[in-house]
């Protein structure tokens, strides 16, 4: 059976070739990672220094001062992030910046924030109960541990200002929670994960490898909370791990940003009550 050749001027259709991987300038991505790692270490050191000054608030005690502190912190972060992205030439897809499916990231973020709060409370309760039942600790020693290592929340914001100044209160729940915490910290996480995936794709761009990368980012994220107390470091590490998994699962930062912002906003809204609760368990002097 004869097969007629195609008419002149019509090119032959060749089989599809596999896509060629984009070459990676490793030195660029190394600088990218070094900038992001140095930034989070600097935040941790500054937080530790801040905690040494008992009467200095991290976020000021007036609305104007709060905005100045937030703006300066955001400017520093976006300067570092901008330099990192400029050097590495990371794209929006590298950083998972695409917003998908309308309001779905907002809805799922709210659900995740409630689930995370419930999960943290459950884990803390079960660990405490296990320590008591195994006689490793007594109920009183558990209370003393939580009182001695509680989050130093009063070093973050002014509790009286949150009660008395509605503008200060709402700035904490919006700008601080969703922009300074949610957006800034999840942008850092997505950029850090992008660096790990790009430099070591065989190690960090597989399902198990992504979990390891998320764990590494969570450890650094916990380090940034050095000045907030041991419990805050542990909670921040666990929360950072969960937020990283959310980001990896959806391949987008936005569900993690909304989850983070909602978690912090509800925490700050409950802050006066939380402080009162922790003070009830404060061990007596000399205990």
N, C-alpha and C positions, 0 to 999 in steps of 0.2 A: 504493500500500500504506500503510495507516494504522498508525501506531505509537502504541499506547496509552500515556498518561502513567503514571508510577509511582503506586501507591496513596498516599493521603494519609499523611503521617507518615514516609515513607521518603525520605531526602534523596537528591538527585542525586549521583552519583559523579563528581567532577571529575577531570580529568587531573592527574597528579602534578606538583607545582610543584618547581622546582629548589631545593635547600637554600639558605637565606640565610646568607651568610658572617657569622661572628661579628664584631662591630665590635671594632677594635683600638684600645686607648688607647695611642697611640704614646709618649707621655711616660713611661708606666709601664714599657714595654719598654726605652726608652732608659736609664732608671735601672737596670733589670735588667742590661743589658749593661755599663754603666759600673761597677757594683759588681763584676761578675765579672772585667772587664778590670783594674780596679784591684787586685783580689786577686792575680791571677797576676803582675802587675808587681811588687807588693810581695814576693811569694815570691821572684822573681828577684833583687830588690835585696838582700833579707835573705840569700839564698844567696851572693851575691857578697861581702857583708860577712863572712859566716861563713868563706868560703874565705881571707880575709885573715888569719884567726887560725889558724895552723897546728896548734895544740895543742888546739883546741876541736872536739869531735865534734858533728855535727848531731843524732845520736840517742843521746847519752850512752853510758856504758860499763857500766851496771848494769841489771838487769831493771826495778827500780823507777824509775830515772831514765828508762829507755826508755819506760815506760808514761806517765810524767808528760809527757814531750816529745810523745808521740803524742797524748795526750788534749788537751793545750793546743792543738796544731795542728788537731786535728779540731774542737774547740770554735770556734776562730776561723773555720774554713771553713764550718761549718754555721750560724754566726751570719750570715756574709756571704750564703751561699746562701739561708738562711731569709728574710732581708730582701729579697733579689732576687725570690724566688718570691712573697713576700707582696705586694710592690709590683706585680709584673706579673700576679699571679693565674694563674701558669702551672699547668696541670693535670698529672696523671700522664701523660696521653697526650702533652702537649707535651714532656715530659721523657723519654718513651719508657721509663717505669718498669715496664711490664707484664712479668711473668715468663711465658714461654710454653713449652709442650711439655715439661713435666716436667724431666728431667735433661738435656735436649738442650743448653741453654746451657753446662752444665759440660763435656759431651763435646766440643762444637765448640770451646769455649774452649781446652781442652787441645791439640786438633789445631792451632788457629791459633797457639798459643804456640810449638809445635815448628816450624811452618812459618815463622814470623817469625824465629826464631833462625837457621834454616837460610838464609833469604833474606838476612839481614844479613851472615852469615859469607860467603856467596857473593858478594854485592856488594862487600864489602871486599876479598876475594881478587882478584876480577876487576879492580877499579879499581887495586889495587896492581900487578897484573901488567901492566895496560895502561900505567901510568906508567913501569914499568921497561922494557918492550919499546919504548916510544916514546922512551926515553932522557931523559924529563923528570926522572926521579929514578933513583938507583941503589938496589940492594937495601939498602945500608947506610943511605942517606938515608931510605928508607921505614921501616926499623927505628927510626932516630933520631926520625922524625916521630911514630910511634906511642908511643915511649917518652916524648917530651917533651909530648905532648898526650893522654896516656892519661887515662881517668876517674880522678878523685881519690877513689877508693872508700874509702881509709882515713880520709877526712874525714867519711864518712857513719856508719860503724859501727866498733867496736873489733874488730880481727881476732883478737887474743888472746882476748877474751871469747867470740867465736863458737866458737873452738876448745875453750875450757875450760869454758864455762858453757852447759849444754844448754838451760836456760830462756831465756837471752838468745838463743841460736841459734834456737829455735823461735818466740820472739816476733818475731824478724826475718822468719822465713819465713811467719808467719801475719798478725799484726797489721800489721806494716810493709808487707808485700807486698800483702795482699788488702784491707786496710781503708784505711790511710793512702795507699797508692799506687793500688791498683786502684779501690776504691769512690770515694774522694774525687776523684781526678783524672778519672774517667769521669763522675761526676756534674757536675763543672765543665764538661766537654766537652759533655755533653748539654744543659745549661742554656745554654751559650754558643751552640750551634748552634740551639737553640729561639729565642733572641733574634734571630739573623740571619734565620731563616726567617719569623718573624712580622713583623719590621720591613720586610723586603724580599723578599716572597714571589716576585715575578717574577724576581728575581736569584738567590736562594738556595734556592728550593723547586722547582727543576727538577733533573733528573739531572746536567747539567753544573754547575749552580749549587751543588748539594750538595757536589760535589768541591772547588769553590773554597772553600766555607765550611769544609770539613774542613781544607784547606790553611792557611787563616787561623788556625784553632784550633791547628793543629800548630806554626805559627810562634810563637804565644804560649806554647804548651806547652814548646817548646824554650827560650824565654827564661827560663822558671822554673828551668832547670838551669844558669844562668850560672856558678855556683860549682863545677861539677863537671868542667870542662875542655872543650876544643874537641870532642873525639871524642864525649863524652857529649851535648853540645848537638846535634851532627849526628845521632847515633843516636836521641836523644829526639824530634827533629823527624820523622825517618822513622817511628819507632814510633808517634808521635802521629797521623801521617797514616794509617797502616795501621789503627790502632784506631778512628779516626773513620770510615773506610770500612766497617769491620766493623759499627759501630753503625748507620750509615745503611742498610747493606744489610739488616740484620735488624730495623731500626726498634725496637731495644731496647738498653738499656745493658748488659744482663747478659752476653752473649757477650764484649763488650769488657772488662768488669770481670774475668771469669775469665781471659781471655787475658792481660790486664795483670798480674794477680796471679800467674799461673803463670810468666810471663816473669821478673818480679822475684824470685820465690821461688827459681827455679832459678839466677838470677844470684847471689843472695846465698849460696845453698848452695855455689856454686862459687867464691865470693869469695876464700878463702885461696889456692886454686890459681891464680886469675887474678892476684892480687897477685904471687905468686912468678914467674909467667910474665912479667909486665911488668917486674919487676926484672931479669930475665935480659937484657932488651933495653935496659936503662937505659944511655945513653951515658956514657962516662967524663967526669969533671969537666974542664972546659976544652976539651971537644970542639967 
